[in-house]
Amino acid sequence: DRFAAGCDVVTYEFENVPVAAARHLATRLAVYPPPGALETAQDRLSEKSLFTRLGIPTPRFAAVSSRDELAAAARSLGLPAVLKTRRLGYDGKGQAVLRSDAELEAAWQQLGSSPLILEAFIPFDRELSILAVRSRDGHTAFYPLVQNEHREGILRLSRAPAPGLSDAVQQKAEAYAAAVLSSLNYVGVLAIEWFQIGDQLLANEMAPRVHNSGHWTQDGAVTSQFENHLRAILGLPLGDTRPRGHAAMLNLIGRTPTEADVFEIPGTRLHLYGKDPRPGRKLGHINLCEPDPAALEHRLSVVRDKIGQ
Ligand code: AMP
């Protein structure tokens, strides 16, 4: 209550905020994105059920709350499949790929103390994400789809617009994202992650916040995701989401290069978070933006060689 008394509007950039606290604040003042969106995104089962209700393709899934349900879900979905905790998983934590029946028991021992979801394993061509934003008066804007590369479940590299992106796939992602935004009466930036197979998109998960795969917008779009989130929640007109060129964002994981090493390479933009280094921890990112894809790939390989990420 003391916190609410000092605020005009409340937002969050972390999705493990307790829903009860967000709901309580929402009785006193504007909380965006709405607590209902937070609640849906905190549970993979509600998230995938929402996608399904809206006609958005998503990997086939089943809720798992006992060892028997795990066996039944593995039979009905088939293997390989991915077992995930419904809540609090991030960066690939709280999940296990099941390739044979023999692996079920160990996965159950590892994860079975939490409510789970089993998903069909998708042999995707690539992973994409869309950053969407909706204003208080219902206007929407979309950034171009981003191509994401993960290693050990952690986002390493994003390219935007996704190389070879077709208008048809972009339009499909925008239509799906628009359906999610309006169904949740959403305000702010929302990220949805996809698996692409051919020109098909399957929704993997969503984040009710600015997103790591949108950090390229700081230096590669007319308006960054952060500015657009603030514009949205403050009731201001949304900013232009067009890219300024071809952008890449390289996460700095576990260790950071020296500033001199980064600044020696023309065109680099370094963003550091001021966190203590720890293996697997995201400590910052480097953004690049070039006029054409070939120039971007060249610059990116120079950066990766230099800093070893
Ligand atoms: P998530 O936490 O759900 O985003 O999963 C982390 C990463 O695991 C994803 O970015 C994918 O690379 C991989 N992954 C997750 N779910 C699946 C799936 N159903 N099929 C194939 N790969 C998956």
Residues whose N, C-alpha, C, O or C-beta is under 5 A from the ligand:
A	BS01	AMP	P59 V82 G92 E119 A120 F121 I122 H150 G153
